[in-house]
């Protein structure tokens, strides 16, 4: 599963740091995703694949195991 418009504003963690999905820029093909770090509000760039994986991992932490 890739990214969807519903993912905008969602939170994800890289392990040490928490980020919020802030937007996309198609003019940056390698790192099209912008995210804001919670601790200081600084903006970072990510690959779409990396953010999709991190968002999926965040959902596993929230959803109960069935």
ZITAMO-V393309 format. One line per field, one symbol per residue. burial: + if it has 9 or more other ideal C-beta (glycine too) atoms within 8 Angstrom, else -. Layout:
# ZITAMO-V393309
burial = ???
This chain:
# ZITAMO-V393309
burial = --+---+--++++---+++++----------+++++++----++++++-+++-+++++--------
